[in-house]
């Protein structure tokens, strides 16, 4: 059923943004499912984040970082230092 529905939608040019027009904010699950996992699957043919090496994680992040930079969104890879700084800011 799902394969058939996907094929019909694609055949009609009814791509995701045309069908689902939802004004929703990002959360960690949406980022992981809609950005991170599709990117890693394209690069490394796996959707399991636990099967990636540190180097592969860096590569996935870099691809996403570049794509977001192209639309004017700057992100930094989380480091221990930035996490500690954010934690201190939250506890003040």
PDB file with one MODEL, atoms N, CA, C and O in Angstrom:
MODEL        1
ATOM      1  N   UNK A   1       0.814  -1.182   0.000  1.00  0.00           N
ATOM      2  CA  UNK A   1       0.000   0.000   0.000  1.00  0.00           C
ATOM      3  C   UNK A   1       0.874   1.269   0.000  1.00  0.00           C
ATOM      4  O   UNK A   1       0.633   2.183  -0.788  1.00  0.00           O
ATOM      5  N   UNK A   2       1.880   1.325   0.876  1.00  0.00           N
ATOM      6  CA  UNK A   2       2.716   2.523   0.978  1.00  0.00           C
ATOM      7  C   UNK A   2       3.542   2.741  -0.283  1.00  0.00           C
ATOM      8  O   UNK A   2       3.704   3.873  -0.739  1.00  0.00           O
ATOM      9  N   UNK A   3       4.066   1.644  -0.849  1.00  0.00           N
ATOM     10  CA  UNK A   3       4.828   1.763  -2.095  1.00  0.00           C
ATOM     11  C   UNK A   3       3.949   2.298  -3.217  1.00  0.00           C
ATOM     12  O   UNK A   3       4.362   3.160  -3.993  1.00  0.00           O
ATOM     13  N   UNK A   4       2.726   1.770  -3.291  1.00  0.00           N
ATOM     14  CA  UNK A   4       1.793   2.203  -4.325  1.00  0.00           C
ATOM     15  C   UNK A   4       1.459   3.686  -4.151  1.00  0.00           C
ATOM     16  O   UNK A   4       1.455   4.440  -5.124  1.00  0.00           O
ATOM     17  N   UNK A   5       1.183   4.100  -2.930  1.00  0.00           N
ATOM     18  CA  UNK A   5       0.862   5.493  -2.663  1.00  0.00           C
ATOM     19  C   UNK A   5       2.037   6.404  -3.036  1.00  0.00           C
ATOM     20  O   UNK A   5       1.847   7.459  -3.642  1.00  0.00           O
ATOM     21  N   UNK A   6       3.238   5.988  -2.671  1.00  0.00           N
ATOM     22  CA  UNK A   6       4.428   6.778  -2.996  1.00  0.00           C
ATOM     23  C   UNK A   6       4.598   6.905  -4.502  1.00  0.00           C
ATOM     24  O   UNK A   6       4.884   7.994  -5.000  1.00  0.00           O
ATOM     25  N   UNK A   7       4.430   5.827  -5.224  1.00  0.00           N
ATOM     26  CA  UNK A   7       4.574   5.849  -6.685  1.00  0.00           C
ATOM     27  C   UNK A   7       3.545   6.769  -7.335  1.00  0.00           C
ATOM     28  O   UNK A   7       3.874   7.546  -8.231  1.00  0.00           O
ATOM     29  N   UNK A   8       2.311   6.677  -6.882  1.00  0.00           N
ATOM     30  CA  UNK A   8       1.249   7.513  -7.455  1.00  0.00           C
ATOM     31  C   UNK A   8       1.522   8.989  -7.178  1.00  0.00           C
ATOM     32  O   UNK A   8       1.390   9.825  -8.072  1.00  0.00           O
ATOM     33  N   UNK A   9       1.896   9.307  -5.958  1.00  0.00           N
ATOM     34  CA  UNK A   9       2.207  10.699  -5.615  1.00  0.00           C
ATOM     35  C   UNK A   9       3.360  11.219  -6.462  1.00  0.00           C
ATOM     36  O   UNK A   9       3.291  12.327  -6.995  1.00  0.00           O
ATOM     37  N   UNK A  10       4.425  10.423  -6.588  1.00  0.00           N
ATOM     38  CA  UNK A  10       5.580  10.835  -7.390  1.00  0.00           C
ATOM     39  C   UNK A  10       5.215  11.001  -8.864  1.00  0.00           C
ATOM     40  O   UNK A  10       5.649  11.953  -9.512  1.00  0.00           O
ATOM     41  N   UNK A  11       4.415  10.070  -9.390  1.00  0.00           N
ATOM     42  CA  UNK A  11       4.000  10.140 -10.790  1.00  0.00           C
ATOM     43  C   UNK A  11       3.212  11.411 -11.087  1.00  0.00           C
ATOM     44  O   UNK A  11       3.256  11.934 -12.200  1.00  0.00           O
ATOM     45  N   UNK A  12       2.500  11.895 -10.094  1.00  0.00           N
ATOM     46  CA  UNK A  12       1.700  13.114 -10.263  1.00  0.00           C
ATOM     47  C   UNK A  12       2.475  14.383  -9.891  1.00  0.00           C
ATOM     48  O   UNK A  12       1.920  15.481  -9.902  1.00  0.00           O
ATOM     49  N   UNK A  13       3.745  14.222  -9.567  1.00  0.00           N
ATOM     50  CA  UNK A  13       4.537  15.392  -9.184  1.00  0.00           C
ATOM     51  C   UNK A  13       4.105  15.996  -7.864  1.00  0.00           C
ATOM     52  O   UNK A  13       4.407  17.153  -7.573  1.00  0.00           O
ATOM     53  N   UNK A  14       3.407  15.219  -7.075  1.00  0.00           N
ATOM     54  CA  UNK A  14       2.912  15.687  -5.777  1.00  0.00           C
ATOM     55  C   UNK A  14       3.955  15.386  -4.708  1.00  0.00           C
ATOM     56  O   UNK A  14       3.764  14.524  -3.850  1.00  0.00           O
ATOM     57  N   UNK A  15       5.063  16.121  -4.783  1.00  0.00           N
ATOM     58  CA  UNK A  15       6.164  15.896  -3.855  1.00  0.00           C
ATOM     59  C   UNK A  15       5.799  16.397  -2.465  1.00  0.00           C
ATOM     60  O   UNK A  15       4.816  17.117  -2.289  1.00  0.00           O
ATOM     61  N   UNK A  16       6.588  16.012  -1.500  1.00  0.00           N
ATOM     62  CA  UNK A  16       6.274  16.240  -0.089  1.00  0.00           C
ATOM     63  C   UNK A  16       5.809  17.667   0.216  1.00  0.00           C
ATOM     64  O   UNK A  16       4.754  17.832   0.828  1.00  0.00           O
ATOM     65  N   UNK A  17       6.554  18.710  -0.187  1.00  0.00           N
ATOM     66  CA  UNK A  17       6.107  20.065   0.161  1.00  0.00           C
ATOM     67  C   UNK A  17       4.753  20.449  -0.437  1.00  0.00           C
ATOM     68  O   UNK A  17       4.066  21.318   0.100  1.00  0.00           O
ATOM     69  N   UNK A  18       4.365  19.810  -1.543  1.00  0.00           N
ATOM     70  CA  UNK A  18       3.067  20.112  -2.151  1.00  0.00           C
ATOM     71  C   UNK A  18       1.924  19.418  -1.415  1.00  0.00           C
ATOM     72  O   UNK A  18       0.807  19.934  -1.377  1.00  0.00           O
ATOM     73  N   UNK A  19       2.193  18.269  -0.841  1.00  0.00           N
ATOM     74  CA  UNK A  19       1.142  17.487  -0.188  1.00  0.00           C
ATOM     75  C   UNK A  19       0.988  17.874   1.274  1.00  0.00           C
ATOM     76  O   UNK A  19      -0.124  18.080   1.760  1.00  0.00           O
ATOM     77  N   UNK A  20       2.095  17.969   1.957  1.00  0.00           N
ATOM     78  CA  UNK A  20       2.054  18.275   3.387  1.00  0.00           C
ATOM     79  C   UNK A  20       2.544  19.696   3.576  1.00  0.00           C
ATOM     80  O   UNK A  20       3.746  19.962   3.589  1.00  0.00           O
ATOM     81  N   UNK A  21       1.609  20.589   3.721  1.00  0.00           N
ATOM     82  CA  UNK A  21       1.940  21.994   3.954  1.00  0.00           C
ATOM     83  C   UNK A  21       1.681  22.272   5.424  1.00  0.00           C
ATOM     84  O   UNK A  21       0.603  22.713   5.824  1.00  0.00           O
ATOM     85  N   UNK A  22       2.690  22.002   6.196  1.00  0.00           N
ATOM     86  CA  UNK A  22       2.553  22.102   7.632  1.00  0.00           C
ATOM     87  C   UNK A  22       3.559  23.122   8.152  1.00  0.00           C
ATOM     88  O   UNK A  22       4.757  23.026   7.885  1.00  0.00           O
ATOM     89  N   UNK A  23       3.063  24.080   8.883  1.00  0.00           N
ATOM     90  CA  UNK A  23       3.928  25.077   9.481  1.00  0.00           C
ATOM     91  C   UNK A  23       4.254  24.609  10.898  1.00  0.00           C
ATOM     92  O   UNK A  23       3.559  24.952  11.855  1.00  0.00           O
ATOM     93  N   UNK A  24       5.305  23.832  11.013  1.00  0.00           N
ATOM     94  CA  UNK A  24       5.667  23.254  12.306  1.00  0.00           C
ATOM     95  C   UNK A  24       7.111  23.591  12.624  1.00  0.00           C
ATOM     96  O   UNK A  24       7.954  23.697  11.734  1.00  0.00           O
ATOM     97  N   UNK A  25       7.375  23.755  13.895  1.00  0.00           N
ATOM     98  CA  UNK A  25       8.737  24.044  14.323  1.00  0.00           C
ATOM     99  C   UNK A  25       9.555  22.758  14.356  1.00  0.00           C
ATOM    100  O   UNK A  25       9.023  21.655  14.483  1.00  0.00           O
ATOM    101  N   UNK A  26      10.867  22.942  14.239  1.00  0.00           N
ATOM    102  CA  UNK A  26      11.782  21.812  14.318  1.00  0.00           C
ATOM    103  C   UNK A  26      11.925  21.373  15.764  1.00  0.00           C
ATOM    104  O   UNK A  26      11.883  22.191  16.683  1.00  0.00           O
ATOM    105  N   UNK A  27      12.093  20.082  15.951  1.00  0.00           N
ATOM    106  CA  UNK A  27      12.515  19.533  17.226  1.00  0.00           C
ATOM    107  C   UNK A  27      13.576  18.476  16.915  1.00  0.00           C
ATOM    108  O   UNK A  27      13.846  18.184  15.750  1.00  0.00           O
ATOM    109  N   UNK A  28      14.172  17.910  17.957  1.00  0.00           N
ATOM    110  CA  UNK A  28      15.284  16.987  17.718  1.00  0.00           C
ATOM    111  C   UNK A  28      14.873  15.777  16.884  1.00  0.00           C
ATOM    112  O   UNK A  28      15.663  15.286  16.077  1.00  0.00           O
ATOM    113  N   UNK A  29      13.647  15.293  17.070  1.00  0.00           N
ATOM    114  CA  UNK A  29      13.208  14.122  16.307  1.00  0.00           C
ATOM    115  C   UNK A  29      13.015  14.456  14.832  1.00  0.00           C
ATOM    116  O   UNK A  29      13.368  13.658  13.964  1.00  0.00           O
ATOM    117  N   UNK A  30      12.457  15.628  14.543  1.00  0.00           N
ATOM    118  CA  UNK A  30      12.287  16.016  13.145  1.00  0.00           C
ATOM    119  C   UNK A  30      13.634  16.220  12.464  1.00  0.00           C
ATOM    120  O   UNK A  30      13.826  15.799  11.324  1.00  0.00           O
ATOM    121  N   UNK A  31      14.566  16.865  13.159  1.00  0.00           N
ATOM    122  CA  UNK A  31      15.906  17.053  12.586  1.00  0.00           C
ATOM    123  C   UNK A  31      16.535  15.702  12.286  1.00  0.00           C
ATOM    124  O   UNK A  31      17.091  15.491  11.208  1.00  0.00           O
ATOM    125  N   UNK A  32      16.444  14.793  13.243  1.00  0.00           N
ATOM    126  CA  UNK A  32      17.063  13.474  13.068  1.00  0.00           C
ATOM    127  C   UNK A  32      16.409  12.697  11.920  1.00  0.00           C
ATOM    128  O   UNK A  32      17.109  12.119  11.089  1.00  0.00           O
ATOM    129  N   UNK A  33      15.079  12.680  11.870  1.00  0.00           N
ATOM    130  CA  UNK A  33      14.376  11.874  10.876  1.00  0.00           C
ATOM    131  C   UNK A  33      14.311  12.509   9.491  1.00  0.00           C
ATOM    132  O   UNK A  33      14.300  11.796   8.487  1.00  0.00           O
ATOM    133  N   UNK A  34      14.267  13.854   9.421  1.00  0.00           N
ATOM    134  CA  UNK A  34      14.087  14.512   8.133  1.00  0.00           C
ATOM    135  C   UNK A  34      15.370  15.069   7.530  1.00  0.00           C
ATOM    136  O   UNK A  34      15.435  15.313   6.325  1.00  0.00           O
ATOM    137  N   UNK A  35      16.401  15.274   8.366  1.00  0.00           N
ATOM    138  CA  UNK A  35      17.657  15.808   7.844  1.00  0.00           C
ATOM    139  C   UNK A  35      18.804  14.822   8.038  1.00  0.00           C
ATOM    140  O   UNK A  35      19.440  14.404   7.070  1.00  0.00           O
ATOM    141  N   UNK A  36      19.069  14.449   9.298  1.00  0.00           N
ATOM    142  CA  UNK A  36      20.262  13.642   9.578  1.00  0.00           C
ATOM    143  C   UNK A  36      20.202  12.260   8.928  1.00  0.00           C
ATOM    144  O   UNK A  36      21.095  11.894   8.164  1.00  0.00           O
ATOM    145  N   UNK A  37      19.155  11.494   9.229  1.00  0.00           N
ATOM    146  CA  UNK A  37      19.109  10.106   8.736  1.00  0.00           C
ATOM    147  C   UNK A  37      19.075   9.999   7.214  1.00  0.00           C
ATOM    148  O   UNK A  37      19.772   9.145   6.665  1.00  0.00           O
ATOM    149  N   UNK A  38      18.300  10.822   6.503  1.00  0.00           N
ATOM    150  CA  UNK A  38      18.368  10.733   5.039  1.00  0.00           C
ATOM    151  C   UNK A  38      19.757  11.065   4.488  1.00  0.00           C
ATOM    152  O   UNK A  38      20.198  10.473   3.503  1.00  0.00           O
ATOM    153  N   UNK A  39      20.439  12.012   5.129  1.00  0.00           N
ATOM    154  CA  UNK A  39      21.782  12.366   4.683  1.00  0.00           C
ATOM    155  C   UNK A  39      22.749  11.214   4.918  1.00  0.00           C
ATOM    156  O   UNK A  39      23.514  10.851   4.024  1.00  0.00           O
ATOM    157  N   UNK A  40      22.720  10.638   6.112  1.00  0.00           N
ATOM    158  CA  UNK A  40      23.636   9.533   6.394  1.00  0.00           C
ATOM    159  C   UNK A  40      23.312   8.314   5.547  1.00  0.00           C
ATOM    160  O   UNK A  40      24.213   7.570   5.160  1.00  0.00           O
ATOM    161  N   UNK A  41      22.037   8.103   5.257  1.00  0.00           N
ATOM    162  CA  UNK A  41      21.666   6.963   4.420  1.00  0.00           C
ATOM    163  C   UNK A  41      22.202   7.145   2.994  1.00  0.00           C
ATOM    164  O   UNK A  41      22.652   6.186   2.367  1.00  0.00           O
ATOM    165  N   UNK A  42      22.149   8.353   2.503  1.00  0.00           N
ATOM    166  CA  UNK A  42      22.688   8.649   1.174  1.00  0.00           C
ATOM    167  C   UNK A  42      24.195   8.437   1.144  1.00  0.00           C
ATOM    168  O   UNK A  42      24.731   7.871   0.191  1.00  0.00           O
ATOM    169  N   UNK A  43      24.871   8.891   2.188  1.00  0.00           N
ATOM    170  CA  UNK A  43      26.328   8.782   2.225  1.00  0.00           C
ATOM    171  C   UNK A  43      26.814   7.371   2.538  1.00  0.00           C
ATOM    172  O   UNK A  43      27.775   6.901   1.928  1.00  0.00           O
ATOM    173  N   UNK A  44      26.163   6.690   3.480  1.00  0.00           N
ATOM    174  CA  UNK A  44      26.712   5.432   4.010  1.00  0.00           C
ATOM    175  C   UNK A  44      25.752   4.240   3.972  1.00  0.00           C
ATOM    176  O   UNK A  44      26.067   3.177   4.506  1.00  0.00           O
ATOM    177  N   UNK A  45      24.593   4.409   3.350  1.00  0.00           N
ATOM    178  CA  UNK A  45      23.628   3.319   3.174  1.00  0.00           C
ATOM    179  C   UNK A  45      23.206   2.668   4.490  1.00  0.00           C
ATOM    180  O   UNK A  45      23.025   1.452   4.561  1.00  0.00           O
ATOM    181  N   UNK A  46      23.051   3.490   5.534  1.00  0.00           N
ATOM    182  CA  UNK A  46      22.513   2.995   6.799  1.00  0.00           C
ATOM    183  C   UNK A  46      21.705   4.097   7.454  1.00  0.00           C
ATOM    184  O   UNK A  46      22.066   5.271   7.377  1.00  0.00           O
ATOM    185  N   UNK A  47      20.608   3.717   8.100  1.00  0.00           N
ATOM    186  CA  UNK A  47      19.810   4.687   8.858  1.00  0.00           C
ATOM    187  C   UNK A  47      20.102   4.581  10.351  1.00  0.00           C
ATOM    188  O   UNK A  47      19.576   5.361  11.145  1.00  0.00           O
ATOM    189  N   UNK A  48      20.926   3.635  10.727  1.00  0.00           N
ATOM    190  CA  UNK A  48      21.267   3.450  12.137  1.00  0.00           C
ATOM    191  C   UNK A  48      22.414   4.383  12.523  1.00  0.00           C
ATOM    192  O   UNK A  48      23.536   4.236  12.038  1.00  0.00           O
ATOM    193  N   UNK A  49      22.124   5.333  13.390  1.00  0.00           N
ATOM    194  CA  UNK A  49      23.164   6.267  13.819  1.00  0.00           C
ATOM    195  C   UNK A  49      24.222   5.577  14.672  1.00  0.00           C
ATOM    196  O   UNK A  49      25.353   6.053  14.760  1.00  0.00           O
ATOM    197  N   UNK A  50      23.868   4.468  15.296  1.00  0.00           N
ATOM    198  CA  UNK A  50      24.825   3.763  16.155  1.00  0.00           C
ATOM    199  C   UNK A  50      25.887   3.017  15.353  1.00  0.00           C
ATOM    200  O   UNK A  50      26.905   2.603  15.908  1.00  0.00           O
ATOM    201  N   UNK A  51      25.659   2.844  14.057  1.00  0.00           N
ATOM    202  CA  UNK A  51      26.621   2.116  13.221  1.00  0.00           C
ATOM    203  C   UNK A  51      27.639   3.033  12.543  1.00  0.00           C
ATOM    204  O   UNK A  51      28.487   2.561  11.787  1.00  0.00           O
ATOM    205  N   UNK A  52      27.560   4.344  12.809  1.00  0.00           N
ATOM    206  CA  UNK A  52      28.494   5.276  12.193  1.00  0.00           C
ATOM    207  C   UNK A  52      29.768   5.408  13.011  1.00  0.00           C
ATOM    208  O   UNK A  52      29.744   5.349  14.241  1.00  0.00           O
ATOM    209  N   UNK A  53      30.873   5.586  12.311  1.00  0.00           N
ATOM    210  CA  UNK A  53      32.136   5.878  12.988  1.00  0.00           C
ATOM    211  C   UNK A  53      32.183   7.380  13.281  1.00  0.00           C
ATOM    212  O   UNK A  53      31.367   8.145  12.766  1.00  0.00           O
ATOM    213  N   UNK A  54      33.132   7.789  14.099  1.00  0.00           N
ATOM    214  CA  UNK A  54      33.302   9.214  14.392  1.00  0.00           C
ATOM    215  C   UNK A  54      33.569   9.995  13.109  1.00  0.00           C
ATOM    216  O   UNK A  54      33.038  11.090  12.923  1.00  0.00           O
ATOM    217  N   UNK A  55      34.378   9.441  12.239  1.00  0.00           N
ATOM    218  CA  UNK A  55      34.690  10.097  10.964  1.00  0.00           C
ATOM    219  C   UNK A  55      33.427  10.244  10.110  1.00  0.00           C
ATOM    220  O   UNK A  55      33.225  11.283   9.481  1.00  0.00           O
ATOM    221  N   UNK A  56      32.585   9.223  10.082  1.00  0.00           N
ATOM    222  CA  UNK A  56      31.348   9.284   9.304  1.00  0.00           C
ATOM    223  C   UNK A  56      30.386  10.329   9.879  1.00  0.00           C
ATOM    224  O   UNK A  56      29.716  11.040   9.129  1.00  0.00           O
ATOM    225  N   UNK A  57      30.321  10.418  11.198  1.00  0.00           N
ATOM    226  CA  UNK A  57      29.480  11.434  11.834  1.00  0.00           C
ATOM    227  C   UNK A  57      29.948  12.821  11.403  1.00  0.00           C
ATOM    228  O   UNK A  57      29.137  13.686  11.073  1.00  0.00           O
ATOM    229  N   UNK A  58      31.259  13.021  11.409  1.00  0.00           N
ATOM    230  CA  UNK A  58      31.814  14.297  10.966  1.00  0.00           C
ATOM    231  C   UNK A  58      31.432  14.598   9.510  1.00  0.00           C
ATOM    232  O   UNK A  58      31.122  15.739   9.167  1.00  0.00           O
ATOM    233  N   UNK A  59      31.456  13.570   8.664  1.00  0.00           N
ATOM    234  CA  UNK A  59      31.121  13.759   7.250  1.00  0.00           C
ATOM    235  C   UNK A  59      29.647  14.115   7.070  1.00  0.00           C
ATOM    236  O   UNK A  59      29.311  15.003   6.286  1.00  0.00           O
ATOM    237  N   UNK A  60      28.765  13.421   7.800  1.00  0.00           N
ATOM    238  CA  UNK A  60      27.337  13.728   7.726  1.00  0.00           C
ATOM    239  C   UNK A  60      27.106  15.172   8.178  1.00  0.00           C
ATOM    240  O   UNK A  60      26.397  15.935   7.522  1.00  0.00           O
ATOM    241  N   UNK A  61      27.712  15.529   9.303  1.00  0.00           N
ATOM    242  CA  UNK A  61      27.550  16.885   9.816  1.00  0.00           C
ATOM    243  C   UNK A  61      28.026  17.913   8.798  1.00  0.00           C
ATOM    244  O   UNK A  61      27.362  18.930   8.597  1.00  0.00           O
ATOM    245  N   UNK A  62      29.151  17.670   8.157  1.00  0.00           N
ATOM    246  CA  UNK A  62      29.698  18.634   7.206  1.00  0.00           C
ATOM    247  C   UNK A  62      28.764  18.841   6.014  1.00  0.00           C
ATOM    248  O   UNK A  62      28.592  19.969   5.551  1.00  0.00           O
ATOM    249  N   UNK A  63      28.165  17.766   5.518  1.00  0.00           N
ATOM    250  CA  UNK A  63      27.219  17.883   4.400  1.00  0.00           C
ATOM    251  C   UNK A  63      26.015  18.722   4.829  1.00  0.00           C
ATOM    252  O   UNK A  63      25.581  19.610   4.095  1.00  0.00           O
ATOM    253  N   UNK A  64      25.483  18.442   6.006  1.00  0.00           N
ATOM    254  CA  UNK A  64      24.332  19.198   6.514  1.00  0.00           C
ATOM    255  C   UNK A  64      24.728  20.648   6.771  1.00  0.00           C
ATOM    256  O   UNK A  64      23.983  21.572   6.442  1.00  0.00           O
ATOM    257  N   UNK A  65      25.901  20.839   7.358  1.00  0.00           N
ATOM    258  CA  UNK A  65      26.399  22.182   7.646  1.00  0.00           C
ATOM    259  C   UNK A  65      26.468  23.010   6.362  1.00  0.00           C
ATOM    260  O   UNK A  65      26.041  24.165   6.346  1.00  0.00           O
ATOM    261  N   UNK A  66      27.000  22.428   5.293  1.00  0.00           N
ATOM    262  CA  UNK A  66      27.114  23.127   4.010  1.00  0.00           C
ATOM    263  C   UNK A  66      25.737  23.461   3.431  1.00  0.00           C
ATOM    264  O   UNK A  66      25.519  24.568   2.938  1.00  0.00           O
ATOM    265  N   UNK A  67      24.816  22.505   3.495  1.00  0.00           N
ATOM    266  CA  UNK A  67      23.474  22.728   2.948  1.00  0.00           C
ATOM    267  C   UNK A  67      22.765  23.853   3.699  1.00  0.00           C
ATOM    268  O   UNK A  67      22.115  24.697   3.084  1.00  0.00           O
ATOM    269  N   UNK A  68      22.888  23.865   5.010  1.00  0.00           N
ATOM    270  CA  UNK A  68      22.251  24.918   5.800  1.00  0.00           C
ATOM    271  C   UNK A  68      22.933  26.260   5.584  1.00  0.00           C
ATOM    272  O   UNK A  68      22.269  27.296   5.547  1.00  0.00           O
ATOM    273  N   UNK A  69      24.253  26.250   5.442  1.00  0.00           N
ATOM    274  CA  UNK A  69      24.983  27.496   5.186  1.00  0.00           C
ATOM    275  C   UNK A  69      24.521  28.128   3.872  1.00  0.00           C
ATOM    276  O   UNK A  69      24.490  29.352   3.745  1.00  0.00           O
ATOM    277  N   UNK A  70      24.165  27.296   2.902  1.00  0.00           N
ATOM    278  CA  UNK A  70      23.685  27.800   1.616  1.00  0.00           C
ATOM    279  C   UNK A  70      22.371  28.565   1.736  1.00  0.00           C
ATOM    280  O   UNK A  70      22.038  29.366   0.863  1.00  0.00           O
ATOM    281  N   UNK A  71      21.628  28.325   2.807  1.00  0.00           N
ATOM    282  CA  UNK A  71      20.383  29.072   3.023  1.00  0.00           C
ATOM    283  C   UNK A  71      20.535  30.077   4.168  1.00  0.00           C
ATOM    284  O   UNK A  71      19.547  30.615   4.667  1.00  0.00           O
ATOM    285  N   UNK A  72      21.775  30.322   4.573  1.00  0.00           N
ATOM    286  CA  UNK A  72      22.045  31.347   5.577  1.00  0.00           C
ATOM    287  C   UNK A  72      21.922  30.911   7.020  1.00  0.00           C
ATOM    288  O   UNK A  72      21.821  31.753   7.912  1.00  0.00           O
ATOM    289  N   UNK A  73      21.929  29.606   7.269  1.00  0.00           N
ATOM    290  CA  UNK A  73      21.828  29.091   8.632  1.00  0.00           C
ATOM    291  C   UNK A  73      23.185  28.537   9.048  1.00  0.00           C
ATOM    292  O   UNK A  73      23.710  27.622   8.412  1.00  0.00           O
ATOM    293  N   UNK A  74      23.744  29.087  10.103  1.00  0.00           N
ATOM    294  CA  UNK A  74      25.068  28.673  10.589  1.00  0.00           C
ATOM    295  C   UNK A  74      24.907  27.817  11.836  1.00  0.00           C
ATOM    296  O   UNK A  74      24.277  28.239  12.806  1.00  0.00           O
ATOM    297  N   UNK A  75      25.471  26.626  11.813  1.00  0.00           N
ATOM    298  CA  UNK A  75      25.440  25.751  12.985  1.00  0.00           C
ATOM    299  C   UNK A  75      26.856  25.323  13.320  1.00  0.00           C
ATOM    300  O   UNK A  75      27.721  25.266  12.446  1.00  0.00           O
ATOM    301  N   UNK A  76      27.085  25.027  14.574  1.00  0.00           N
ATOM    302  CA  UNK A  76      28.380  24.551  15.033  1.00  0.00           C
ATOM    303  C   UNK A  76      28.204  23.136  15.565  1.00  0.00           C
ATOM    304  O   UNK A  76      27.199  22.824  16.203  1.00  0.00           O
ATOM    305  N   UNK A  77      29.186  22.285  15.301  1.00  0.00           N
ATOM    306  CA  UNK A  77      29.151  20.939  15.859  1.00  0.00           C
ATOM    307  C   UNK A  77      29.291  21.061  17.365  1.00  0.00           C
ATOM    308  O   UNK A  77      30.194  21.744  17.849  1.00  0.00           O
ATOM    309  N   UNK A  78      28.410  20.405  18.117  1.00  0.00           N
ATOM    310  CA  UNK A  78      28.477  20.547  19.570  1.00  0.00           C
ATOM    311  C   UNK A  78      29.776  19.973  20.147  1.00  0.00           C
ATOM    312  O   UNK A  78      30.153  18.836  19.863  1.00  0.00           O
ATOM    313  N   UNK A  79      30.435  20.774  20.947  1.00  0.00           N
ATOM    314  CA  UNK A  79      31.649  20.329  21.623  1.00  0.00           C
ATOM    315  C   UNK A  79      31.373  20.316  23.128  1.00  0.00           C
ATOM    316  O   UNK A  79      30.370  20.861  23.590  1.00  0.00           O
ATOM    317  N   UNK A  80      32.249  19.704  23.864  1.00  0.00           N
ATOM    318  CA  UNK A  80      32.096  19.674  25.322  1.00  0.00           C
ATOM    319  C   UNK A  80      32.074  21.101  25.866  1.00  0.00           C
ATOM    320  O   UNK A  80      31.302  21.419  26.771  1.00  0.00           O
ATOM    321  N   UNK A  81      32.923  21.948  25.308  1.00  0.00           N
ATOM    322  CA  UNK A  81      33.003  23.332  25.776  1.00  0.00           C
ATOM    323  C   UNK A  81      31.687  24.075  25.572  1.00  0.00           C
ATOM    324  O   UNK A  81      31.208  24.754  26.481  1.00  0.00           O
ATOM    325  N   UNK A  82      31.098  23.948  24.376  1.00  0.00           N
ATOM    326  CA  UNK A  82      29.845  24.656  24.121  1.00  0.00           C
ATOM    327  C   UNK A  82      28.705  24.085  24.951  1.00  0.00           C
ATOM    328  O   UNK A  82      27.827  24.832  25.384  1.00  0.00           O
ATOM    329  N   UNK A  83      28.701  22.782  25.180  1.00  0.00           N
ATOM    330  CA  UNK A  83      27.661  22.186  26.009  1.00  0.00           C
ATOM    331  C   UNK A  83      27.762  22.669  27.451  1.00  0.00           C
ATOM    332  O   UNK A  83      26.745  22.956  28.083  1.00  0.00           O
ATOM    333  N   UNK A  84      28.992  22.762  27.977  1.00  0.00           N
ATOM    334  CA  UNK A  84      29.183  23.277  29.336  1.00  0.00           C
ATOM    335  C   UNK A  84      28.766  24.742  29.426  1.00  0.00           C
ATOM    336  O   UNK A  84      28.158  25.158  30.413  1.00  0.00           O
ATOM    337  N   UNK A  85      29.091  25.518  28.406  1.00  0.00           N
ATOM    338  CA  UNK A  85      28.728  26.928  28.393  1.00  0.00           C
ATOM    339  C   UNK A  85      27.203  27.092  28.366  1.00  0.00           C
ATOM    340  O   UNK A  85      26.650  27.931  29.076  1.00  0.00           O
ATOM    341  N   UNK A  86      26.538  26.289  27.545  1.00  0.00           N
ATOM    342  CA  UNK A  86      25.079  26.344  27.474  1.00  0.00           C
ATOM    343  C   UNK A  86      24.449  25.924  28.792  1.00  0.00           C
ATOM    344  O   UNK A  86      23.453  26.506  29.222  1.00  0.00           O
ATOM    345  N   UNK A  87      25.025  24.921  29.430  1.00  0.00           N
ATOM    346  CA  UNK A  87      24.504  24.448  30.710  1.00  0.00           C
ATOM    347  C   UNK A  87      24.652  25.539  31.777  1.00  0.00           C
ATOM    348  O   UNK A  87      23.744  25.743  32.583  1.00  0.00           O
ATOM    349  N   UNK A  88      25.782  26.233  31.785  1.00  0.00           N
ATOM    350  CA  UNK A  88      25.987  27.326  32.746  1.00  0.00           C
ATOM    351  C   UNK A  88      24.991  28.451  32.515  1.00  0.00           C
ATOM    352  O   UNK A  88      24.484  29.045  33.466  1.00  0.00           O
ATOM    353  N   UNK A  89      24.712  28.742  31.250  1.00  0.00           N
ATOM    354  CA  UNK A  89      23.766  29.809  30.913  1.00  0.00           C
ATOM    355  C   UNK A  89      22.365  29.451  31.402  1.00  0.00           C
ATOM    356  O   UNK A  89      21.634  30.316  31.884  1.00  0.00           O
ATOM    357  N   UNK A  90      21.994  28.186  31.280  1.00  0.00           N
ATOM    358  CA  UNK A  90      20.663  27.740  31.700  1.00  0.00           C
ATOM    359  C   UNK A  90      20.500  27.761  33.225  1.00  0.00           C
ATOM    360  O   UNK A  90      19.395  27.979  33.724  1.00  0.00           O
ATOM    361  N   UNK A  91      21.582  27.538  33.961  1.00  0.00           N
ATOM    362  CA  UNK A  91      21.467  27.465  35.423  1.00  0.00           C
ATOM    363  C   UNK A  91      21.561  28.824  36.082  1.00  0.00           C
ATOM    364  O   UNK A  91      21.383  28.916  37.296  1.00  0.00           O
ATOM    365  N   UNK A  92      21.833  29.888  35.333  1.00  0.00           N
ATOM    366  CA  UNK A  92      21.923  31.239  35.915  1.00  0.00           C
ATOM    367  C   UNK A  92      20.569  31.819  36.168  1.00  0.00           C
ATOM    368  O   UNK A  92      20.461  32.946  36.653  1.00  0.00           O
TER     369      UNK A  92
ENDMDL
END
